[in-house]
Amino acid sequence: MTEKIKVSVPEKIYELLRKDAKDFRILKPSGEENLNAFINILVINFYEKFSADDESLRESIKGALSVIPEKYAKEAFFEVMNAITKREKEENLGKSVALSFKPTKSSESVTVYIENVLLKNEAISSFYRRLFIAYSKKLKNEREKIIHKHNYELLVSGVKKGLQICISLDNGHVYNNVSVYAIEPAKDELFNYVLCFSDKKNRTLRLAKIKTVSLLAKNAEIPEESQSMFARQIAAGAQYPIYSTDNEPIRVQLSAKGRELFDKIYLYRPIPMEIDGDVYIFNCSANQVLYYFERFGSEALILSPKKLGIFMRNYYYFALKKYRSIYGKD
């Protein structure tokens, strides 16, 4: 099959697919999202799970209707399936847009299989519409695992087998003799991060930036100190590497307004290990604290470590100088 496949999808699903293509780094040389390549990868990596879940649902419904006399069961089954389809349409009200994609050599056998084996009294456009909607309902970090399924499964295999791996990134850099500690999602459930040890250093890599993964015939080796730092990193937020210099609790004093902001601003929020009055104590990376509390202004004051407080002071100082150069001191 080389013809384009045309599908009508809710506009919000179309925009989600485009954004995922960019965020998961399925790109053209220009840096623009490669939607056709992305859709083909999505179909290849997701059609089996989608069709299996679809078949499981059908079998569950048939089982539930088995108590009904056979002459009524078939009609009842179609009524239930129609009700489910109607509900899915109602959940995705809004403007629909046309999405077309051209199967590649990699996906051609899959699209032929879908059309000739999986379709059950259903238009091909309806099948793909339901597949895209099912994909969109998953958390973003789960969607990233689908798009980078091959590399993710190899990484998991390396961890389970206790083997070192070789990783190449999409920027051309190669890490040899990598020992993977874990593949973890960020606290905000956006992206997945590979926490690994290579060349005597702890490293944190975005799953989507990994181009290839190769298992090696060497046992993984991660020093206890590195394992301890990785465990702290996962507890605080996998996207923020913890270094050997992050060995002191971070104390932040919050005003009443600061505490309100802390309760409201969820994204990148560090988890305090202790709260002593208006002082919040954290056991996470310095970068996480800086990125999060830089939005608080005077409502959050870093008490310690001193070098972190000085860094934040300078951050605001140079911002103040630039604003004064534009607006003056008044």
PyMOL commands that set and color helices and strands:
alter all, ss='L'
color gray80, all
select helices_A, chain A and resi 11-23+35-67+70-91+108-118+124-136+140-147+149-161+207-209+224-236+256-264+286-293+297-299+306-327
alter helices_A, ss='H'
color red, helices_A
select strands_A, chain A and resi 5-10+96-101+163-169+174-185+192-198+201-206+210-219+250-254+272-276+279-282+300-304
alter strands_A, ss='S'
color yellow, strands_A
deselect
rebuild
show_as cartoon
